[in-house]
Structures are given as structure tokens and as C-alpha cells.
Amino acid sequence: MTRTILVAAIVALAGCASIRSFSGAPPFDPKHPQVFVVVNDKNAACADKRSFIVVDQEPIYFYRARQPQAFPIIWQLQTDGYSFVDDNNIVDPTPDPKRMGPAGEIHSCHAGKKNMQCTNKAQNSGTWKYTLRVKADDGCGSPPELDPTIAND
């Protein structure tokens, strides 16, 4: 039973990658993750508007052998009417206790308008939690923060 579920999951994931390729959409790029805001009802009154943040990759995964030196990760917000919360000194992503890497591996994070950027030293394996903070440009229906993961192998 477990093997059947595992095989089905692998086939499904491979199918998603193939569908993305055949659809003409660009392949996932871990150095440039795409961020979207999904809204329950764009025509709802401000008090009733609910939204949430979605990243096209979770976790954002890097193979250190392919990334032998430090590089930037630049998140790009794709949804009109929303911006990253301006912050030139975002707290460094924190090591995830499940697969802990050293503090400071992902650092120098800042955000504004449609981009957020951090530097990945690419020196250590582990996982780190980072926070995406997005605001509605009109002040109505800003989504709650999202805490996804970056992983170095």
C-alpha cells in the first residue's frame, strides 16, 4: 500500500512538471520564486475580503554542488494591487529545527514594491524558515504573513 501511494505521488509530481513544460509556462526557477495573492472575492466589501499568499515552490530547493558560491534569491510578486511590505532590514531566515542549518546562511534580506531579496551563502546544508509580508495597496484585505522554507542540499 505504501509503495503504491509513493509511486502515485511520484507520477503525479512528474506529471505536474510535464504539464507545466507543455503549457508554455516557464520552468520553476528557485533563484526567482513567483509569489501570488489569492483573494476569495475581489468584489467583496473590505471587511469581508480574505486573501492569502502563495509561492510557486515550497520549499525553494538548492543543490549546493550546482551553486558553489553565494547568490541572490529574488522573490517576484505577480499580483496587481499588492506589494511587499517595505523593509530594508528583514530578520535573517531562521534555521528549521527539523533539518537545522547554521544561522546566517540566508542573510541580507530586504523587500519593497514587487521584489524581496535575500543572499544564500550556499555553504551549508539545512533548511531555513523565511517570512513573506505582503500588503494590499489600497489597505483593504492584506493577507496574513506566510512562513515557507528554503533548503540547501
N, C-alpha and C positions, 0 to 999 in steps of 0.2 A: 504494500500500500504506500509506504513512504517513498519507495523508488518511483512508483507511478506518478505521485504528486511532484517529485523532483523533476522527472522527465517532462511532465506537462508544464511546469514553471519555466524550464529552460527553453522549451519550444515556444512558449508564449513570449518570453523576452526576446528571443531571436526573431520572432515574427514582428514584434514592435519595431526593432531596429530595421528590419527589411521594409516594412511598411513606410517608415519614415524616409528611407532612401528612395523608394519608388514614388513617394508622394511629391518629390521635388524639394522637400524641406531640407535645409542644410543639416549635416550630422551634428550631434551634440558636441560641444566644444567646452571641456572643463575649464579652460582659461577664460571663457566668455559665457558664463551661465546666463540664461534668459530668465527674467523674473516677470510674473504677471500678477495682476489683481483681478480676482473673480468677484463679481457683485451679484447678490441674489436678485435684485430688481433695480435697474438703473433709473426707473421712473418712480421709485418709492419715495415717500417723504423722508427727509433727512433722518428723523428719529427711527424710521423703520428700515433704513438701508443697512445691509450687512455685507461685509466683504472680507476676503482673506487672501493671503499671499501664497503664490505657488512658484516653485523653482523647477526648471525643466530637468534637473538632475538632483538626486538625493541618494547617497552622498555625492558630492563632487569628488571624483576619484583621480588620483595622480599616481603613475608609476615612476618612482624616482629614477630608475635607470634611463628613462626617456627624458627626464628633466634634471640634468646634472648640476644645474646652478639655479640660483634664486630667480623668480619670475613673478610678474603681477597676475592676480586674478581680478577680472573686471566684470562685475555683475551689471547687466543692462536691463533696466525696467522698460517693458514693452507697452504697458497700458497707458493710454492717454488719460489725462486728468489726475494722475498720481505722480508723486516724486518721492525719492528717498529723503528721509529727514536729514537736513544739512548737519553734518558733524565732521569736523576736521581731525578729531582725536577719538575715534571709536576704540573702546577697550579691546585688546587683543583677544581673538577667539580662545576659548578655554579648552584644555585637554579633556577629552571624554574619558571618564573613569573605566569604561568597558574596554577600551584599547588605547590606553593613555600614551600620548607623545609628550615631549617636553613643552613647557610654556614658552612662548615667544617664537615658535616655529612659523606660525602665521602671524604677521605683525603689520604695523604701519597702516592701519585701516582708516579710511575716510570715505565720506559719501556726500552727495549733493546732486540735485536735479535728477537725471536719469541714470547715473552711474554710482556704483560703490566699488572701491578697490582695496585690496589687501596684498601684501607680499608674502609669498610662500618661499621659505629658505630652501626647501627640498633637500634637507639634510637628514631628517629623521622620519621613521615610520610612526604611525599613530593616527588618531582621529581627534578633531577639534570641533567644538560647537561654536557657531557664529550666530549673530543676530541680524536679521533684516528688519529695518524700521522704515515703513512707508506711510506717507500722509496723502490724504485727498487734497488736491489743490484748492478745492472750494471749501475745505474744512468739514465736509459732510461725508460720513461713512468711512473714516480712516480705518484700515484693517488692523487687527492685533499683530504684535510682533511675531516673527517666525524664527525658530532656532534650529536650522538644519546643520549638516555636518560636512566637513572637508576631511578627506582621508588621503594619506600618503602611504604607499606600499614600500 
